[in-house]
Amino acid sequence: MRPKCLGILACSVFTAFLVVCGCYYGPQTITYFRLRPMLLRSPDDPPRGWSSVPHPLEDLSTSAAGGNVVSQYGYRFEVPWGDIKSERGDGLIELQTGQRIRFLDPQIGDGEPISPQTIHSSASDFARIFGTSMHDSKYDQFTKIMSAVPPGWSPLQSRSEFQRYGALLQIKGLWFEHNPMAPSIYSFQTKNYHGFEVSGLPRGWQNVTLHFFDLGNHWFVINIQGDELHGVKITQPEINRVIQSFGPIQPGTSAK
């Protein structure tokens, strides 16, 4: 074959390659660069915490201060603070020392972290991105969401991976959009649970949310709030007391 013909063939192949790449990556590249300014925001811009990823909890010390045992929805945990001031049926507990605790009803909150509702999509669109059913445990789903960060999203990913990762970022952004500051995310492990602590304590924000996952694929959420402006503080050893003591109420026991 003559060199001129070889050159024409090479140009044709290269042109066809560019057309195929443009058709495959073009739409998601447009989407990516349309959203790129938001992806490059400072971690202190909403949604604050988008760039936070889980790290093992290093401070494992546990407060030995006196306190109370809180019982809600068939589960119990210890709080190393003062007497209970009020305890409502919706899981809100207020303590005499000022801390506020909300234990989300497991029957309401025990859904799938990744679902059509969490990404505000139709069932058909969700199935196109994630399939007709979630095979990952709720803990694994939650881990994927917490581990997703803006730099991990690329227009050079496959279409399915681009859509999945974008959906994870969307969920994480919706969860963190109202944070007043970027929280730290810690992973923890107890005898019967593994989970995550989403904590504002390292930056002086007195808000901690604990996510517990058991071997039965159930998801439990406890939010704990202090108020630093009024001297109501919570510390990591106090949070560790809640983490280490959480579990089902055993037959024959009672809560104070």
LUMFI-79434 format. One record per residue: residue number from 1; residue in one letter; x, y, z of N, C-alpha, C, O in turn. Coordinates in steps of 0.02 Angstrom, whole numbers. Each point is the difference from the previous one (the first is absolute). Layout:
<pts>
(pt NUM "A" (X Y Z) (X Y Z) (X Y Z) (X Y Z)),
...
</pts>
This chain:
<pts>
(pt 1 "M" (43 -60 0) (-43 60 0) (44 62 0) (49 4 37)),
(pt 2 "R" (-66 44 -78) (40 60 -5) (-2 41 64) (-49 -2 37)),
(pt 3 "P" (104 40 -23) (2 41 60) (-58 49 4) (-27 13 54)),
(pt 4 "K" (6 16 -112) (-55 47 0) (-64 -33 23) (-39 29 38)),
(pt 5 "C" (28 -90 -60) (-60 -37 20) (2 -17 75) (-50 3 35)),
(pt 6 "L" (111 -20 -12) (7 -15 71) (-16 62 43) (-31 -5 52)),
(pt 7 "G" (54 63 -77) (-15 62 36) (-74 15 4) (-26 20 52)),
(pt 8 "I" (-8 -30 -109) (-73 11 -2) (-36 -47 47) (-46 19 36)),
(pt 9 "L" (68 -83 -36) (-31 -49 44) (11 17 73) (-46 -5 41)),
(pt 10 "A" (107 27 -24) (14 18 69) (-42 60 22) (-27 1 56)),
(pt 11 "C" (20 48 -100) (-41 59 16) (-73 -20 9) (-34 26 44)),
(pt 12 "S" (10 -72 -85) (-69 -23 5) (-12 -36 66) (-51 11 34)),
(pt 13 "V" (98 -55 -16) (-6 -37 63) (1 48 59) (-40 -7 46)),
(pt 14 "F" (86 56 -48) (5 48 55) (-63 43 5) (-24 14 55)),
(pt 15 "T" (-3 6 -113) (-61 40 0) (-58 -40 28) (-40 26 39)),
(pt 16 "A" (36 -89 -59) (-54 -43 27) (7 -9 75) (-49 -2 36)),
(pt 17 "F" (112 -4 -13) (13 -6 72) (-24 62 38) (-31 -6 52)),
(pt 18 "L" (46 64 -80) (-22 62 32) (-76 6 2) (-28 23 49)),
(pt 19 "V" (-4 -44 -103) (-73 3 -3) (-30 -46 53) (-47 19 35)),
(pt 20 "V" (74 -80 -29) (-25 -47 49) (10 27 71) (-45 -3 41)),
(pt 21 "C" (106 30 -27) (14 28 66) (-46 59 15) (-25 8 55)),
(pt 22 "G" (14 34 -107) (-44 57 9) (-71 -21 16) (-33 30 43)),
(pt 23 "C" (9 -81 -77) (-68 -24 12) (-6 -32 69) (-51 7 34)),
(pt 24 "Y" (104 -42 -13) (-2 -37 64) (11 48 59) (-39 0 48)),
(pt 25 "Y" (93 40 -51) (18 42 56) (-28 71 -5) (0 37 50)),
(pt 26 "G" (-23 -17 -109) (-21 69 -9) (-54 23 48) (10 51 34)),
(pt 27 "P" (-67 -87 -28) (-54 24 44) (23 7 73) (-17 49 33)),
(pt 28 "Q" (54 -98 -8) (20 4 70) (56 51 10) (7 29 55)),
(pt 29 "T" (33 -17 -107) (50 54 5) (-33 68 6) (22 42 39)),
(pt 30 "I" (-76 -32 -77) (-38 62 4) (-29 8 70) (3 54 30)),
(pt 31 "T" (-32 -109 -4) (-29 2 67) (54 15 52) (-11 40 46)),
(pt 32 "Y" (69 -72 -53) (54 9 48) (23 73 2) (5 30 54)),
(pt 33 "F" (8 -1 -111) (26 68 -1) (-53 52 18) (16 56 21)),
(pt 34 "R" (-80 -74 -30) (-53 44 22) (-2 3 76) (-15 52 29)),
(pt 35 "L" (31 -108 4) (-1 -3 73) (69 11 31) (5 4 61)),
(pt 36 "R" (46 1 -101) (69 6 25) (9 58 49) (34 -9 51)),
(pt 37 "P" (-62 69 -63) (9 54 49) (-24 -19 70) (31 19 50)),
(pt 38 "M" (-85 -58 -45) (-24 -22 65) (47 -51 30) (10 -2 61)),
(pt 39 "L" (20 -41 -103) (46 -51 25) (63 30 28) (32 -30 44)),
(pt 40 "L" (-12 89 -68) (62 32 21) (-10 48 59) (46 37 17)),
(pt 41 "R" (-105 -38 14) (-12 44 57) (46 -18 58) (24 -56 6)),
(pt 42 "S" (-12 106 36) (38 -12 62) (-38 -47 45) (-62 0 0)),
(pt 43 "P" (97 -41 40) (-35 -44 48) (-44 38 49) (-45 -28 30)),
(pt 44 "D" (59 94 -22) (-41 40 46) (-60 32 -34) (-37 38 32)),
(pt 45 "D" (27 -54 -96) (-59 23 -36) (-51 -57 -2) (20 -59 -2)),
(pt 46 "P" (-84 74 3) (-51 -53 -4) (9 -41 -63) (19 27 -52)),
(pt 47 "P" (-33 -93 54) (-16 -38 61) (63 -16 41) (43 -37 -23)),
(pt 48 "R" (-39 64 82) (59 -8 42) (7 -72 23) (-46 -27 31)),
(pt 49 "G" (102 -3 -47) (11 -71 16) (1 -44 -61) (11 -60 6)),
(pt 50 "W" (-22 90 -65) (2 -39 -62) (67 -35 -9) (3 -56 -26)),
(pt 51 "S" (50 88 47) (67 -27 -9) (24 -41 60) (55 -27 -2)),
(pt 52 "S" (-95 23 54) (18 -40 58) (-7 -74 -15) (-48 -21 -33)),
(pt 53 "V" (95 -19 56) (-2 -73 -10) (10 -34 67) (29 30 46)),
(pt 54 "P" (-51 -93 -39) (6 -34 64) (72 -16 19) (41 -18 -42)),
(pt 55 "H" (-26 27 107) (63 -21 29) (-16 -39 64) (-49 15 34)),
(pt 56 "P" (91 -64 -17) (-13 -37 62) (1 46 60) (42 46 4)),
(pt 57 "L" (-87 -57 42) (-3 39 61) (62 -15 42) (12 -57 18)),
(pt 58 "E" (27 109 -4) (64 -10 36) (-9 6 76) (30 -39 37)),
(pt 59 "D" (-70 86 -15) (-11 9 72) (-53 -50 23) (-59 10 -12)),
(pt 60 "L" (81 -64 43) (-45 -54 22) (-15 3 74) (-32 -45 27)),
(pt 61 "S" (56 97 7) (-13 5 72) (-74 10 12) (-35 30 -40)),
(pt 62 "T" (11 -55 97) (-71 2 16) (-11 36 66) (33 -16 50)),
(pt 63 "S" (-79 63 -49) (-16 36 61) (-28 -47 52) (-43 -42 -14)),
(pt 64 "A" (68 50 76) (-24 -41 56) (-46 40 45) (-17 -22 55)),
(pt 65 "A" (-4 82 -77) (-43 42 41) (-67 -32 11) (-24 -40 -41)),
(pt 66 "G" (-8 57 97) (-67 -26 13) (-49 27 -51) (13 51 -33)),
(pt 67 "G" (-69 -84 25) (-48 22 -49) (-63 -41 3) (-23 -19 54)),
(pt 68 "N" (-5 5 -112) (-63 -36 -3) (1 -50 -58) (41 4 -45)),
(pt 69 "V" (-86 -51 49) (-12 -47 -54) (-64 22 -35) (-53 5 31)),
(pt 70 "V" (58 8 -96) (-58 21 -39) (-28 -60 -38) (38 -39 -29)),
(pt 71 "S" (-103 30 31) (-33 -55 -34) (-51 27 -49) (-45 38 19)),
(pt 72 "Q" (52 -59 -82) (-47 21 -52) (-6 -55 -52) (50 -30 -20)),
(pt 73 "Y" (-111 15 -1) (-14 -45 -57) (32 -69 9) (18 -32 -49)),
(pt 74 "G" (-11 9 111) (29 -66 12) (75 -1 2) (31 -54 2)),
(pt 75 "Y" (1 113 -2) (73 5 4) (18 46 57) (-41 40 24)),
(pt 76 "R" (104 -45 -2) (22 41 56) (72 21 -11) (38 -32 -36)),
(pt 77 "F" (-20 87 70) (70 23 -1) (10 45 60) (-48 28 28)),
(pt 78 "E" (111 -21 -8) (17 40 58) (20 71 -21) (34 9 -50)),
(pt 79 "V" (-55 40 90) (21 70 -11) (34 25 63) (-31 -3 54)),
(pt 80 "P" (93 27 -58) (36 21 60) (-14 72 20) (46 39 13)),
(pt 81 "W" (-111 -21 -10) (-19 69 17) (-51 -1 56) (-8 -52 33)),
(pt 82 "G" (-25 107 -22) (-46 6 57) (-65 -38 -11) (-9 -38 -47)),
(pt 83 "D" (-37 51 93) (-65 -33 -2) (-38 20 -63) (11 53 -29)),
(pt 84 "I" (-57 -95 10) (-42 13 -58) (-53 52 18) (-37 -9 48)),
(pt 85 "K" (34 62 -87) (-49 54 12) (-66 -17 -32) (-53 8 30)),
(pt 86 "S" (55 -33 -92) (-62 -20 -34) (17 -54 -51) (56 -3 -26)),
(pt 87 "E" (-103 -39 13) (9 -55 -47) (-65 -10 -38) (-50 -22 29)),
(pt 88 "R" (50 39 -93) (-60 -2 -40) (-5 -66 -38) (49 -36 -8)),
(pt 89 "G" (-109 22 -15) (-11 -62 -36) (31 -3 -68) (4 -53 -30)),
(pt 90 "D" (18 111 3) (30 1 -67) (75 -9 3) (34 11 -51)),
(pt 91 "G" (-7 -30 109) (71 -14 5) (43 58 23) (61 -6 2)),
(pt 92 "L" (-92 64 15) (38 58 22) (8 -2 76) (-49 -5 37)),
(pt 93 "I" (112 8 -15) (15 -1 72) (39 64 16) (49 16 -33)),
(pt 94 "E" (-72 21 83) (34 60 24) (25 -13 70) (-36 -26 43)),
(pt 95 "L" (99 44 -30) (31 -12 65) (3 64 41) (0 56 -27)),
(pt 96 "Q" (2 -64 92) (4 58 44) (63 41 -13) (-1 61 10)),
(pt 97 "T" (54 -93 -33) (63 35 -14) (0 34 -68) (48 34 -17)),
(pt 98 "G" (-103 -41 -22) (-7 39 -62) (10 -39 -65) (-18 25 -53)),
(pt 99 "Q" (47 -85 57) (9 -38 -62) (-68 -24 -26) (-46 -14 39)),
(pt 100 "R" (42 9 -105) (-61 -25 -33) (18 -61 -42) (50 1 -36)),
(pt 101 "I" (-90 -52 41) (12 -63 -36) (-63 -18 -38) (-55 4 26)),
(pt 102 "R" (64 -23 -88) (-57 -26 -39) (19 -68 -29) (47 -6 -39)),
(pt 103 "F" (-85 -43 59) (9 -69 -25) (-55 -11 -51) (-59 -5 17)),
(pt 104 "L" (78 2 -81) (-49 -7 -53) (-33 -68 4) (33 -52 6)),
(pt 105 "D" (-99 51 -10) (-38 -62 2) (26 -48 -53) (-4 15 -60)),
(pt 106 "P" (31 -73 80) (28 -47 -50) (-50 -22 -52) (19 -16 -56)),
(pt 107 "Q" (-83 14 74) (-51 -20 -49) (-8 51 -55) (-21 -16 -56)),
(pt 108 "I" (38 79 71) (-5 53 -49) (67 10 -36) (1 9 -61)),
(pt 109 "G" (53 -10 98) (66 16 -28) (38 -58 -30) (54 11 -29)),
(pt 110 "D" (-80 -72 36) (38 -58 -23) (-12 -14 -74) (-22 -54 -19)),
(pt 111 "G" (35 104 -23) (-7 -9 -72) (66 -15 -33) (50 -12 33)),
(pt 112 "E" (-50 14 -99) (62 -10 -38) (34 68 -8) (-32 48 -22)),
(pt 113 "P" (96 -43 39) (36 63 -12) (-2 22 -73) (-3 59 -15)),
(pt 114 "I" (7 -108 -31) (-3 15 -71) (-67 -25 -26) (-12 -61 -3)),
(pt 115 "S" (-32 107 -16) (-67 -18 -23) (-26 53 -47) (30 54 -3)),
(pt 116 "P" (-84 -67 -33) (-29 53 -43) (-18 63 39) (5 55 -27)),
(pt 117 "Q" (-25 -64 90) (-19 58 40) (60 44 17) (-5 61 0)),
(pt 118 "T" (62 -92 14) (59 39 20) (30 39 -58) (34 50 12)),
(pt 119 "I" (-44 -72 -73) (26 39 -57) (-57 33 -39) (11 28 -54)),
(pt 120 "H" (-72 -31 82) (-58 34 -30) (-8 -19 -74) (-4 43 -44)),
(pt 121 "S" (3 -108 32) (-7 -24 -69) (-59 -49 -4) (-25 -24 51)),
(pt 122 "S" (5 10 -112) (-52 -50 -10) (31 -70 7) (61 -8 -2)),
(pt 123 "A" (-104 -41 11) (24 -69 8) (37 -23 -63) (49 -36 5)),
(pt 124 "S" (-72 57 -63) (32 -21 -62) (70 31 -8) (47 -33 -20)),
(pt 125 "D" (-41 98 37) (66 32 -3) (48 -30 51) (59 -9 -14)),
(pt 126 "F" (-85 -5 74) (42 -31 51) (24 -68 -22) (59 -17 9)),
(pt 127 "A" (-103 -23 -39) (19 -66 -24) (52 4 -55) (44 -43 -5)),
(pt 128 "R" (-48 94 -35) (50 8 -54) (69 15 29) (50 -19 -30)),
(pt 129 "I" (-48 53 87) (65 19 30) (26 -56 45) (59 -18 -4)),
(pt 130 "F" (-102 -9 47) (23 -47 51) (-26 -71 -9) (20 -45 37)),
(pt 131 "G" (-63 34 -86) (-29 -66 -8) (-68 -5 35) (-21 47 33)),
(pt 132 "T" (-11 -103 -41) (-67 -7 27) (-1 -12 75) (-53 8 31)),
(pt 133 "S" (109 -28 -1) (1 -11 72) (71 14 26) (49 -9 -36)),
(pt 134 "M" (-45 30 100) (64 13 31) (27 -64 31) (-33 -30 43)),
(pt 135 "H" (92 9 -65) (30 -61 27) (47 15 59) (16 -45 39)),
(pt 136 "D" (5 107 -32) (44 19 55) (-41 7 64) (-59 17 -1)),
(pt 137 "S" (92 -32 58) (-32 12 64) (-8 75 11) (30 40 -35)),
(pt 138 "K" (-72 -22 83) (-9 71 15) (65 32 23) (14 58 -15)),
(pt 139 "Y" (26 -96 52) (65 25 21) (45 14 -60) (32 52 -3)),
(pt 140 "D" (-30 -97 -45) (41 10 -60) (-26 58 -42) (39 39 -27)),
(pt 141 "Q" (-105 -32 22) (-28 57 -36) (21 66 34) (21 47 -34)),
(pt 142 "F" (-28 -45 100) (17 60 36) (75 16 -8) (19 58 -6)),
(pt 143 "T" (22 -110 7) (72 10 -8) (16 31 -68) (42 45 -5)),
(pt 144 "K" (-75 -69 -47) (11 28 -67) (-19 74 -3) (35 40 -31)),
(pt 145 "I" (-90 -22 64) (-21 70 0) (51 43 37) (21 52 -25)),
(pt 146 "M" (-2 -74 85) (46 39 40) (70 5 -32) (37 48 13)),
(pt 147 "S" (-19 -97 -54) (66 -1 -31) (3 39 -66) (54 12 -26)),
(pt 148 "A" (-112 7 -1) (-1 36 -64) (22 72 10) (-24 34 46)),
(pt 149 "V" (69 -11 -88) (25 69 3) (1 29 -71) (7 -37 -48)),
(pt 150 "P" (-15 103 41) (-3 31 -67) (58 -19 -46) (-13 -13 -59)),
(pt 151 "P" (77 9 83) (53 -18 -47) (-5 -71 -28) (32 -16 -50)),
(pt 152 "G" (-74 -26 81) (-7 -68 -24) (-47 -8 -58) (-7 -54 -28)),
(pt 153 "W" (-26 108 9) (-48 -1 -56) (35 25 -63) (26 56 0)),
(pt 154 "S" (-26 -96 -52) (37 17 -60) (-42 -13 -63) (-36 -50 -2)),
(pt 155 "P" (41 93 -48) (-37 -12 -63) (29 -59 -39) (-30 -22 -48)),
(pt 156 "L" (89 -2 68) (31 -57 -35) (-20 -67 29) (23 -52 -23)),
(pt 157 "Q" (-66 53 73) (-28 -63 26) (-50 -28 -50) (-25 35 -43)),
(pt 158 "S" (11 -100 51) (-52 -29 -42) (-66 35 16) (-7 31 52)),
(pt 159 "R" (-41 -37 -98) (-64 34 11) (-33 -22 65) (-25 42 38)),
(pt 160 "S" (25 -107 -25) (-33 -25 59) (36 24 63) (-33 19 49)),
(pt 161 "E" (100 -21 -49) (37 22 58) (-7 76 10) (-4 23 57)),
(pt 162 "F" (3 14 -111) (-9 73 4) (-68 16 32) (-3 45 43)),
(pt 163 "Q" (-49 -80 -62) (-66 13 28) (-4 -22 73) (-29 35 41)),
(pt 164 "R" (59 -93 -26) (-3 -25 70) (38 47 46) (-26 19 53)),
(pt 165 "Y" (87 0 -72) (40 43 44) (-33 68 7) (0 29 55)),
(pt 166 "G" (-29 -3 -108) (-35 64 4) (-59 -5 47) (-15 48 37)),
(pt 167 "A" (-20 -105 -36) (-57 -8 45) (24 -3 73) (-33 27 44)),
(pt 168 "L" (90 -59 -32) (28 -3 68) (17 71 25) (-14 17 57)),
(pt 169 "L" (44 23 -101) (15 69 19) (-63 40 13) (-3 42 45)),
(pt 170 "Q" (-49 -56 -84) (-63 35 9) (-29 -16 69) (-22 45 36)),
(pt 171 "I" (22 -109 -17) (-27 -20 65) (40 33 56) (-29 28 47)),
(pt 172 "K" (95 -33 -51) (42 29 52) (-10 76 4) (-2 27 55)),
(pt 173 "G" (-4 5 -112) (-11 72 0) (-66 19 33) (-3 49 36)),
(pt 174 "L" (-49 -88 -49) (-66 14 30) (3 -11 76) (-31 38 37)),
(pt 175 "W" (67 -88 -15) (5 -13 71) (38 55 36) (-15 16 58)),
(pt 176 "F" (66 13 -91) (45 47 34) (-15 73 -17) (36 44 25)),
(pt 177 "E" (-86 -29 -65) (-8 68 -26) (-15 52 54) (13 59 -10)),
(pt 178 "H" (-41 -79 68) (-18 48 51) (51 3 57) (-13 33 51)),
(pt 179 "N" (70 -67 -58) (50 3 52) (29 70 6) (16 31 -51)),
(pt 180 "P" (-9 -4 112) (32 66 7) (75 -2 -10) (31 51 -13)),
(pt 181 "M" (-1 -111 18) (70 -8 -14) (13 -73 -21) (-42 -44 12)),
(pt 182 "A" (100 32 -42) (16 -67 -25) (13 -47 59) (44 14 41)),
(pt 183 "P" (-80 -69 -36) (11 -47 56) (56 -49 -17) (21 -7 -57)),
(pt 184 "S" (3 -26 109) (45 -57 -8) (-42 -64 1) (-52 -3 32)),
(pt 185 "I" (75 -48 -68) (-35 -64 -3) (46 -54 28) (55 -10 -26)),
(pt 186 "Y" (-78 -25 77) (39 -53 31) (-37 -67 -7) (-61 -3 6)),
(pt 187 "S" (99 -49 -17) (-28 -67 0) (14 -33 68) (52 13 30)),
(pt 188 "F" (-98 -55 -7) (10 -35 64) (-26 -71 -4) (-39 -16 -45)),
(pt 189 "Q" (60 -25 92) (-20 -70 2) (-10 -19 73) (44 12 41)),
(pt 190 "T" (-101 -42 -26) (-12 -28 67) (-13 -75 -9) (7 -28 -54)),
(pt 191 "K" (-26 -4 109) (-10 -72 -3) (-54 -20 -49) (7 -49 -37)),
(pt 192 "N" (-61 86 36) (-58 -18 -42) (-17 50 -55) (-48 -11 -38)),
(pt 193 "Y" (86 65 34) (-16 52 -48) (63 27 -32) (54 -1 29)),
(pt 194 "H" (-62 25 -90) (50 44 -29) (-37 60 -29) (-59 -4 -16)),
(pt 195 "G" (95 59 10) (-35 59 -21) (44 60 -8) (61 -5 -7)),
(pt 196 "F" (-93 64 9) (36 63 -14) (-24 54 48) (-59 2 20)),
(pt 197 "E" (105 41 -2) (-15 61 38) (13 60 -45) (56 11 -23)),
(pt 198 "V" (-107 28 11) (7 63 -37) (2 55 52) (-50 16 31)),
(pt 199 "S" (110 13 -21) (12 39 59) (25 71 -16) (44 9 -43)),
(pt 200 "G" (-73 39 78) (25 69 -5) (47 18 57) (25 56 3)),
(pt 201 "L" (-12 -104 43) (40 14 60) (70 27 -16) (22 47 34)),
(pt 202 "P" (15 -74 -84) (68 27 -12) (1 74 -19) (52 32 6)),
(pt 203 "R" (-108 -5 -29) (-2 70 -21) (-45 42 45) (-20 55 -18)),
(pt 204 "G" (5 -82 77) (-38 39 48) (-75 1 -11) (-36 36 34)),
(pt 205 "W" (12 -76 -80) (-72 -4 -12) (-28 -57 41) (19 -58 -9)),
(pt 206 "Q" (-64 73 55) (-25 -49 48) (-58 -40 -30) (-56 3 25)),
(pt 207 "N" (71 -40 -76) (-50 -42 -32) (33 -65 -23) (50 1 -35)),
(pt 208 "V" (-79 -57 54) (26 -66 -18) (-58 -44 -21) (-51 -3 35)),
(pt 209 "T" (59 -31 -91) (-50 -49 -22) (34 -68 -5) (51 -7 -33)),
(pt 210 "L" (-81 -42 66) (27 -68 0) (-44 -45 -44) (-61 1 6)),
(pt 211 "H" (93 -39 -50) (-34 -48 -43) (24 -70 17) (59 -16 -9)),
(pt 212 "F" (-104 -25 36) (16 -69 18) (-30 -48 -51) (-56 10 -24)),
(pt 213 "F" (94 -62 7) (-25 -53 -44) (15 -67 33) (56 -13 21)),
(pt 214 "D" (-108 -29 -15) (11 -65 32) (6 -55 -53) (-5 13 -60)),
(pt 215 "L" (17 -74 83) (9 -57 -45) (-64 -19 -36) (1 -36 -50)),
(pt 216 "G" (-58 60 76) (-64 -13 -33) (-18 51 -52) (-57 0 -25)),
(pt 217 "N" (105 43 7) (-9 50 -53) (-51 54 21) (-39 24 -42)),
(pt 218 "H" (39 -6 106) (-42 54 24) (43 62 12) (59 -4 14)),
(pt 219 "W" (-92 62 -20) (34 65 4) (-32 41 55) (-61 10 0)),
(pt 220 "F" (102 13 48) (-24 40 56) (36 68 0) (60 3 -13)),
(pt 221 "V" (-96 50 28) (28 67 -1) (-15 36 66) (-57 4 22)),
(pt 222 "I" (111 22 9) (-7 40 61) (36 66 -11) (58 1 -20)),
(pt 223 "N" (-93 54 32) (30 67 -5) (7 30 70) (-47 -3 40)),
(pt 224 "I" (105 31 -26) (14 29 66) (23 72 -11) (44 13 -40)),
(pt 225 "Q" (-74 33 77) (16 71 -8) (17 31 67) (-32 -13 51)),
(pt 226 "G" (83 56 -52) (16 42 56) (-13 73 -19) (-30 13 -53)),
(pt 227 "D" (52 32 94) (-9 72 -14) (58 37 33) (-3 19 58)),
(pt 228 "E" (56 -11 -98) (62 29 28) (-11 72 24) (32 21 48)),
(pt 229 "L" (-76 17 -80) (-12 69 20) (-28 4 70) (10 50 35)),
(pt 230 "H" (-45 -102 -13) (-28 -1 67) (35 -49 46) (-26 -21 51)),
(pt 231 "G" (87 2 -70) (40 -43 42) (-20 -73 1) (21 -37 44)),
(pt 232 "V" (-62 16 -92) (-21 -70 -3) (45 -35 -50) (-10 6 -61)),
(pt 233 "K" (59 -43 85) (49 -30 -43) (-4 -75 2) (-20 -30 50)),
(pt 234 "I" (39 -1 -106) (7 -73 -3) (71 -15 -24) (29 39 -38)),
(pt 235 "T" (-2 -94 61) (69 -19 -17) (0 -68 -33) (-49 -37 3)),
(pt 236 "Q" (105 20 -35) (5 -65 -33) (-5 -58 49) (-34 -49 -16)),
(pt 237 "P" (67 51 74) (-10 -56 47) (-73 -9 21) (-21 -57 12)),
(pt 238 "E" (-17 111 -8) (-71 -6 16) (-38 -33 -57) (-45 -41 11)),
(pt 239 "I" (62 60 -72) (-31 -32 -59) (19 -74 -2) (-42 -42 -17)),
(pt 240 "N" (104 26 34) (21 -70 0) (-40 -41 50) (-12 -60 -11)),
(pt 241 "R" (-9 90 66) (-43 -34 49) (-65 -22 -33) (-24 -55 11)),
(pt 242 "V" (-5 99 -51) (-62 -17 -36) (13 -55 -50) (-38 -48 -5)),
(pt 243 "I" (93 53 -33) (16 -50 -52) (9 -68 31) (-28 -49 -24)),
(pt 244 "Q" (67 45 79) (17 -65 29) (-59 -32 36) (-1 -61 8)),
(pt 245 "S" (-47 101 14) (-56 -28 39) (-62 -13 -41) (-48 -29 26)),
(pt 246 "F" (47 49 -89) (-62 -8 -40) (-15 -73 -14) (45 -38 -17)),
(pt 247 "G" (-108 20 25) (-20 -68 -15) (-73 -12 18) (-33 44 28)),
(pt 248 "P" (7 -103 -43) (-70 -15 17) (-9 -9 75) (46 -19 35)),
(pt 249 "I" (-106 35 -12) (-16 -11 71) (-5 -75 13) (-37 -35 -34)),
(pt 250 "Q" (75 12 82) (-1 -71 16) (-59 -17 45) (-18 40 43)),
(pt 251 "P" (-12 -98 -52) (-56 -19 43) (20 2 74) (54 -23 19)),
(pt 252 "G" (-99 50 23) (13 2 71) (38 61 22) (14 7 60)),
(pt 253 "T" (2 39 -105) (35 62 19) (-47 58 -8) (-51 -4 -34)),
(pt 254 "S" (68 60 66) (-40 60 -5) (45 60 -9) (60 -4 16)),
(pt 255 "A" (-87 57 -41) (39 61 -11) (-21 53 51) (-59 5 18)),
(pt 256 "K" (108 33 7) (-14 52 49) (-34 57 -35) (-18 50 32)),
</pts>
